[in-house]
Structures are given as structure tokens and as C-alpha cells.
Amino acid sequence: MTSFIKPEPPFTLDGVALTRHPERAVRVNRIAAALTTLGLTALFGTLTALIITLVHLILTKTRDWHELLNWWHPAMASLAVLPVAVYAWRWNRIKVAWHFRGYHLGAEEIYIRTGLLTRSLTVLAYARIQEVNVVSGPIQRRYELATVTISTAAGSDAVTDVDPQTAHSMRERLTELAREGRLPV
Amino acid sequence: MSQPVIEGRLHPVTPLRRSWAVLAALAVLAFQQRDLISLRGSSFDADAETIYLPLWAVCTAVALIVSGVVGLFVASWWHSHYILDGSELGYRSGLLFKVRRHCELDHVQSVDIVRPFLGRLIGVCTLRVVMSGTTMTLSYLTLNQARTLKTHILAEDTAEESLYQVKTRDLILALLLDLKTNLVSLCMVAGAVLPYVLSGAVLTLSTLIAFGPRIWKLTGKRLFAYSGWSVTRTAEGAYRTDHGMFDTQQYTYRQSRITFIELHQPLLWRRLDWVEVRAAVAGAARPGILIPVCPRSVAEELVLDLLGSEAASHLNRPLPAPPAARKATPFYKALGYRLGDGCFTSWSGYFLRNVTTVCPVHRIQSVSVRQGPWQSKLGLATIHADLSGGGSVPATHRTTSEAADLAGRLYRTSMFEAGSQGRNANTADR
């Protein structure tokens, strides 16, 4: 069965559990991952087919079309297993990543924890915030989710996949807090 | 504050800056077609492929073209106009596409005079006014105009103190000893010449056309651009660099805008203990060079000047990486960090180059802890202090408990220092 990651010291906060994202986020990420896998399969499939055909042509000096590589041979079906396997692995890992992800609005700062293979925890003071945006893509809208992007002078961080109401209240709150304790850049 | 209004036009050669290519193309075209047109008026020895033009027509055409071009030049020169009035510098130019720019002198960070090589021959220069985020260039001005404008814009006393001058001998030696750059350029030369060696066809050498400029940029151009490098303190917290053999360049670094300072030391400079000093400015794309080569003691003095005396205890005592880092990278001995007294310093580097990065803590915008898959097996993590302008200072491969502690301390000190900086600024204003 799936083993979830238990966040360990550099990624935990003292006495606080981070807020989890709604569970719909898993489904959204799975759909996005499926689309990415499809796209990558199409890209790499085309490239590999081209290269294999060229190599085959050069090696066998074939000039006749029915002597070309038979892409419809039953053994070729095993190639299709590769993207399916990749996606099955991703499908599982997305759930694991969801257990790791989280955010926390502290007294003066916001914590954002993301990642799976490469994990990261970012801490960012409200006083440093320059811009807060709420963005929502088509798949996110279908499942009623939104992303809050937070820009500072150093770049931007994002709290991905939260409820739209949460996103809007977070935007209001963050802009308010940023205005209160403005710090020089 | 009633300053005299200074206004004037740019130098008359200004329009040539962009349109010399068009004129040259026209001249080349006329020269190539010279066989097609004969000036002789009569049509004996008739040749079907020659067009006969009477002399007066040719003269008129040439006069028309020349006067048109000259007229356009004069008009565009007439319309390029700058004015310095009170606390505002304005500039307008253009006939078809009009350009008007204004800048408030309060926002000006530095004013530099840049002299391109051809400009130096005819005595003109470019004035570069740097504001946060944008730069306004006035080109070309005569040197006198530029100097008057500069003194009026800055309105600072011109007590200058020369801090360091790079000797040409040192510079040449340093560039020769910079192993990484020289290896890269050698690889490029090899890549360009290899097809010729293999095939023996001279035409394959044409790849040098593509590689040539990059190789030149890495080797010879650096020598010319860096020669005569000097660093001057122009006012409190402003450091001007002057350099260049043919194109003379200036750039002013303001202490209040510097986000971090890097000391680079290539492998072969270690014995001589030379370093290259770079300074990142908020808003600039990449760190600019403050001194291309100098002894470490000079660099440390400069860092003290720029970041305050607290940075002193920092530059030589890194906290070494934990033993587990040995499994994460073969270069673990180069890693280290130190935090305290308002500065965060990190040591990093690979075989060919060691880098020490110093940043004032109050410039840290956010702190993040990252852990890759290999690091999580070894119980290590990397802390990034993200700075305004997009740079980040990393403390690489620390143990997880140290990482948690350091991230917390970095965040707290950055907030504390920023708060006290803000209070200082407020009291200074009052």
C-alpha cells in the first residue's frame, strides 16, 4: 500500500500542523499529469519513430515501403506500456505529494510546503509581499479550485489549489497585512 | 533651490549613429551599379546594356539625395533637445516617431559618462542616467555638456578618493591564469577547427565565424575592456568604476542598492591570493564586476566599506559542511556558511572556481529549505536566502536539524534587521 511521507524537521513547524489543500487537488493534478504524459508521449513517440525509421533505412538500405519497420507488429504494443507505467507511477505519487503539501498563515509570515522528489519549505514575511494574484485554469475551474500567487522583490511563490473562497479571503488578508507592515525592499 | 536652467541640443553627429549604415549601403549600391550608367551625353559606341544619363541629371539627382539626407539630419538634430530645469531632466527627439522622456532627479541613482572609441576620436560621449529599473541615455553630447549636466544632476561635492587601480601586468597575468575561461575558449577553438582537421576542406573553417565573436568576448575583449580599471569613491556610499582601453566605460554602484557581493577565485589565482569582486544591484540582470582582479586584502577592505565593519569577522571563518556532505558532493570542502552581525556569507565552488558570497541580512526577502532525493537519504538539506532582484545565497548540504535552525534564524534576523533599518531610515528623514 502507499506509504505517505511524514514531514520531518526542516519541513515541520513547532506545534503547528500545516493546512492541507482540498482533496479535489489530487484529481486536478492527476488530470494535468495525464495531459502532460500524453503530450510528452506524442513528442517523444514521434521523435523515436523518426529516428528508428531513419536508422533502419540506413542500416538495411531499404528502398521499398513494405520492407520498412512494421509498426503494427504485436510486439510493438509493448512500447505503449511505457507511458502507461509512467502515468501509473505518477498517479500514485500525486496522492503522496498531496499529503506532503501544505501552507500555514502565521502571525507575521506565510509558510508554503511543496514538492515530492525535491521537497521545499518557504517562509515569507507578509511585510515583503508586493503583489497577490488569484489565478484559476480551466481544469481548476471545473473542480472549483484556484491558485494564489504571491510576488516579492525576489520573485514569486504560489499556494496552488485552494478553494476559491479561501483564495479570495487569502488575497484580501495578505494585501491588508502587506499594507500594514510594509518593509523597504 | 533655484538652479539655472541648462538646455541644449545633442551633438550634430547624433543622427549618424543610426543612419550611417543606410548611407553606406546607398554608396555601395551606387558604386556597384556604376557600369550600368554612363555619364557621356552622346550615344556613339551605343551599348544596349548601358543607360545614358546626361551629366546635369546625374548632378541634380546626387544633389537632391545629398541635400535631402543632410536636411533630414539637420532637422532631426534640431529636434533633439534636452533640458535640465530644477528637479527634472527632460529629453525629446525624433521627427516621425517622437520621443519624450522626463526623469525626476530625486530618483536618479547614478550618472555615468561612457565614451565609445569612435566618439573619443571626435570628442563626444554618452551620458547614462541610471534610475531604479530604467536607464536614460543621452547620446551624443560633447564632453563639456556631459560634465556640466553630471555635476548639476548629482549636485554632490566632487571630493573623489581613488580606492584601487588594477595594474595592467596583474590583469594580463590574471586573465592568462583564469583556467576555466581559457579552457572554454580552447574547447570552442577546437570545436571550430576540428572539422577542418578531419576533412581538410578550407570551407569548414567558416564555423569560426560563428565561434569567433564568443571566443573574442572571452579572451581578448576582456583584456581591452578591463584595462585601466579603477575604483573611486565619489560620495558617501557611491563607488564608481572606470575602465576600458578603447571604449571608456563608467558604472556607479550605490551602497544602498547592492544586494550581494561575490568574491570569485579561479583555481590558479589561489597561490597569488587574488580575487574578482562582483556586486549585484537590485534591478540589474546579473552581478556586475566591481574589480576584475585584486589581492584578497583589498577586496575585503572594499566589502567592509560596502557592508559595514560587521562583515569583517565573516570573510575567513566558514562553518564547514557536515561529514555526510562528503557523500553528496566531491567538493564538500569548499562549502560553508556563516550568519551573524547583519551579514550572511556562504562559501561554494567547484574545482575550477571558489566563490564567497556576502549579503546584508536585511535584504533577504524569503527563506526556503530544499531537499533533493539524494539529500533526503543522507539527512541533508540546502537553505536558500532569496534576495531582492532574483539572486539567492545558498548554504548547501547542511544536516536537517542545522537547516531547520538556520532557516528560522535567517528569517528572524532578516526581519529584525529590516525593522531596525526602517527605523534608522525614518529617523534620518526627520
Interface residues (C-beta under 8 A of the other chain):
Chain A: E8 P9 P10 F11 T12 E108 E109 G115 L117 T118 R119 S120 L121 T122 V123 L124 A125 A127 R128 T152 A153 A154 G155 D157 L183 P184 V185
Chain B: A282 Q365 S366 V367 S368 V369 R370 Q371 G372 P373 S376 A381 D386 L387 S388 G389 G390 S392 T400 S401 A403 A404 A407 Y411 S414 M415 A418 G419 Q421 G422 A425
